[in-house]
Amino acid sequence: MRGLLLAAALLPATALAQDPVSEARRAFQQGAEHYEAGRYREAITAFRSAHALRPHPSVLFNIARCHENLAEFPEALALYERMLADPQLVERVDVQARIDAIRTRPVPVFVSSAPEGARVYVDRAAAPLPEITPTVVELAPGAHALRFELEGRADVTREISVLPAQTTRVAVSLQSAPPADVVPVVQARPDPPPPAAAPAQDAGSKILREIRTRRDGDPLRPRLGLLVGAGKYVDTSFAVGADIGVAWRRLLLNLHWLTFSADFVGGIDLELCYDHPFEDFDFFVGAGAGYMRIRREVEPQEGVIALPTEPHTAWDVSFVGGIDFFVRKSLAIGAALRLVRPFDDALRDRPGNGPDAFSLQAATVQITIHL
């Protein structure tokens, strides 16, 4: 393929009379400008917009090239293989060449030992790596043997399989070497084969590696969520809502919306949270501010016909804590608890709330997508 000119064929000038085609061409041109300027993340967004308006396998090639320039090789490989499965694709030789280049590209392997400071020999090499553990070595995809040596410790050899475009981590524990006058006991029987559950553990480890790669490779991560649960203002009622935010390192800026089926009409808050990543889940806690609309009871007046309730708006402050458990690289299921206090005495001190209590408590479960 020739650079970013492939997708131009899918946007003929004769079709500019149609709005979707015109928008697709404009989005593609913006993506090309971002690409030439080295703004690959912005280019991906523009190319995706063009593909959504005017799908074509060639636009996927431009998106895949952006991922390659960002060192996001798993994403690029998935797009190339998706293109190759399309029977309309003409440039199969070029796409296959990009796939072969990624599959043969050396992959970073993070090597560590306990205790640290071990020398590492790769594939029975005569000399060890220049650096001692912990260190990073780039290896071609395929099977490899790593031997760890540390004075006073027994040598350990680990057979590994390096997958294309996927970061690999190897960690070993080096045991103390037996004294020279102690003869080691030779087992009469070979070690039993690994249990049948080992493939499931490998699959779980792969997901954990993908989560770590996402966190380490892109500190700025958008986050979208859908929430369901229950809340209490005066009465307990069903609640639904949504979150949209962005996590930067360990800070989470989140726009939260929630609506209830009784008493509470709805509310929206801007929250700033501390987001702490663990191995397979994130914990967040923080506070925010916004406004809420509540149905307030209206006292009847003689001779005046009015509805029994009327909506009322009040500014509020909120506190939130929650957790996200990852079931895939970008998909998480979690729960959150929010406490909200409005700046309105008439609403806050309604019967059942108390003068110092939080007027609104909401517990929700959510499904979030971490882009």
N, C-alpha and C positions, 0 to 999 in steps of 0.2 A: 504493500500500500504506500501511497505517496503522502506522507505527513497527515495534515488535517483537511485535505481537499476531497476525501472520499465522500463525505456526507453532502457535498454540494449538489450531487446528482439527484438527490431525493427532493430538492426544493426548486423545481423548474420555474423560470421567470414567468411562463404563461399561466401559472397557477396563483399568481400574486393577488388576483381578484378575490380569492377566498381568504377570510380573516385567519383561520387556523394555519394555513400554509404561510401567510405573511408573518404571523407571529413565530412560526417555526424557523423561518429563515432569519428573522431578527435575533432569535435566541441562539441560533447556531453561529451567527457572525459575532455575537458577544462572547461566546465560548472560545472562538478562534482568537479573538483579541486578548482574552485572559491567558490563553495558552502561550501565545507569543511573548507575553509579558512575564511569564513564569508564575502566574497566579492560578495554579492548577486546581485548588479547591473551588475557586469561583468558576473556573472553566467547567468542572464537573456539574455544578448546579445548572449552568446555562445549557450544556449539552443534554442533560436529563430533561429539561423543559422542552427542548427541540424534539427529542425522541418521543415524549409524551404526546405532543401535538401531531407529529408525523413520524411514526415508528419506522425504523429502517436499520438493518444490521450494521451498516457502515457507521452510524452515529455511535453505536456501542464501541466501535474500535477507538474513536476519539476519547471516550470516557475511560477505556482500558489504558490508553497511553498516559492519561493524566495520573491514574493510579500507579502506573509503573514509575513515573517521575517522582511520586510521593513515597516510593519504596513500599507501596501497599500491594505486594505481589499476589497474595491470595485473592484479593478482589479483582485484580487484572486478569488472573488466570481463569476465574469463574466467568468473566465476561467473554474472553476469547473462546472458551469452550461452548458458551451459549451461542455465539455467532456461528461456530463450526457446525452446530446442530441445525441451523436454519438452512433448508433446501434452496432458498433464494440467494444465498451468498455466492458471489462470483469470485472474490479474491481469496479462495481457500488456501492457496499456497502461502500467501503473506501471513494469514492468520495462523496457520500451522507453524510457520517459522517463529512467530512471537511465542507460541505455546512451547515449542522446543527450547527456545532461549531461556524462558522462565524455569522450565523443568530441569534444565542442566545448570542453572545458576547456583553458585555456592550459597549455602544457607548458614546463618549464624547459629552456633551451638554454644550455649552458656554452660560452662563446666565449673563445678564446685566440689569441695571435699570437706569432710569434718574429721580431724582438724584441717585448717587451711595450710597452704604452702607446699602442696604436693607437686611433683613433676609429672607431666602428662606426655605419654608417647602415643602417637596416632598411627594405627594400622602397622604395628610392628616396626616403626621407624627406628633407626639406630640412635638418633638424637632426640631429646625431648623438645617440647615447644619452648620458645624463648621465655614465656611468662609462666609463673606458677599459679596454682589455683588460689582464688577464683579468677577465671579468665574467659575470654571468648575466642573461639576458633571457627573459621569458615570452612565447611566441608561440602563436597559435592553430594547431591542426593544419592541415597543408596545405603548399603550396609558398611559399617565401620567398627573397628575395635579400638577402645581407649584403655590404656594401662596407666594406673596411678602408682607412683612411688613416693614414699616419705620415710626418712630415716627413723628407725624404731617402730615402724608399722609394717604390717603385712601388705604386699602388693595386691592390688585389685584390678581385674580386667573386666570391662563392661562392653558387651556387644550392643550396638545401637543401630537403629534404622532411621536415617534422615529423610524426611518427606520433602518433596519439592515445595518451595515457597512457604514453608512453615518453620517457625523458630522452634528449636529443640533445646531442652534443658536436661542436663545430666548431673546428678548429685550422688556421691558415694560416701560411705562411712569407712574409715580406715581403722582396723583393729590393731591393738598392740601385737607385735611379733613375739612368738614364744621364745624362751631362752634357747641358746644353741645346743645345750645338753639334753633338751627335751625332745623325744621323738614323737612327731605328730601321729595321732591315731588315724588309720586309714579305714574308711567305712567299707564294709563288705558289700553293701548294696548301693546302687546309684541313688541320687536324690530323686524323690517322686516328681512327676511332671507337674507343672503349674495347674492350679484349679481352673475349672471351666469358666469361672466368673472373671478371669483376667481380661478378656476383651471388653467387658463392660467398664472395668476400671480404666483401661486405656482410653475408651471413649470419653469418660469423665475427665481424665487428665488432659485430653485434647481440648475440651471446652474450657478448662481452667487456663490452658496456655493461650487460647484465643482471647479470653477476658484480659489476661495480663498484657498481651500484645496490643489490644485496643487501648488500654489505659496508658501504656508506656509510649505508644506510637503517636497518639493524638491527645494532648492534654485538654483540648477544647471539644466537648462532646454534647451535642443537643440531646434533649430528653423529652419524650412525649408520653402521656399517661392517661388512662381512663380509670375512674374511681366509682365504686359503689359501696354503700354502707348505711349507717344509721346515725342520727344526730338528735339532740335534745335542746329545744329552746324553752318552751313550757311543756309541750308534749313531745314524746319520742316519735320520730317519723323516718321514713325511707329517704335516702339521699343519693344523688348521682352528681358527678362532676368530672373535671378534666384538669390536667396539668400540662404546661409547656414551659420548658426552661432550658438552661445550658449549664453544664458543669465544667469548671475550669480548675484543674488540679484538685484541690480539696474544698472548693467553694461551689455552691449551687445557688443560682439565681432562678427562681421559679415563680411563674404566674399561675395562681390557683383559683379555680372557679367551682362553686358548689351550690346546689339548689335542693330544697327540701319539699316534701309532699304536703306538709302541714305547717302552719304558723309562719315559717320562714320562706320568703319568696326566693331569695338568692343572695349571693355575695361573691366578691372577687378581691383577692389580696395578692400583693407582691411580696414574696418571701426571700430572705437571704439566709442560707443554711450552711452549716459545716458538714461536708460530705466525706466520711472516712471509709476508704475501701479496704475490705478484707479479702480473703482468698476467693470466695465465690459469692459475696454479698456486699452491699453498701449500706452503711448506717448514716442517717442524716438527722440533724436537729438544728432548729433556728427559729426565727421570728419574722413577722411581717406586718404590713399595714394595708388597709383598703377600706371598702365600704360595704354595707349590707342593707338589704331592703326587707322590711318585716311588716307583716299584716298586723296593724295595731287596732285593738277594739275601740269603737267609737261609742261614747255614752249617748244614749238617745236624748233628744231635746223635744220638748213639747211643741207640737205643730210643725216639726221639720221631718221630712221623709229622707232617710239616708241609709246607706248600706251599713251593716253591723261592723264592718272592718274597713280600714283604708291602708294603703301602703305607706310606709315611712322609711326614709333613708337616714342612715347614721354612719359616721366614720368609726372604724374599729382598729384594734391591735390584736394580733394573733400569735400563738406559739404552736410549733409543730415538731413532732418527732416521728421517725419512721424507719423502715428497713426495706431493702430490695434484694430478693434472692434471685440470682441468675440461673435460668434453665437453659439458656443458649448464650452465644457471644453477645447479642444485643437485646435479648428478651428477658425481662425480670418480672417476678410476681412478689408483691410485698403488702405491707400494711402501714397505716399512719394514724396518729391521734392528733387532733387539733382542738385548741381552746381559744375562744374568741371573746373579747370584751369590747362592747360598743361604747363610744363616747356620748352616751345619751342616758341620763338618769332615769327618764320615764320608761325607756325600754329595758334598761339593765335591771331595774328594781321591780320588775313585774312579779306577781305572786309566784312562788316556787323557785325563784332564782336567788334571792337574798341580795343585800346591798353590796357584798364583797365577793360574790361568786362570779365565775365566768358565765356570761349569759348563754353561750352556745358551746356545746361540746359535741364533737363529731369523730366517730371511728370509722375508717374506711379500709377496704382492700383495693389494690390497684394492680393493673397490668401496665408496665412501662416498656417503651422501646428506646434503647440508647443508640443513637445513630453514630 
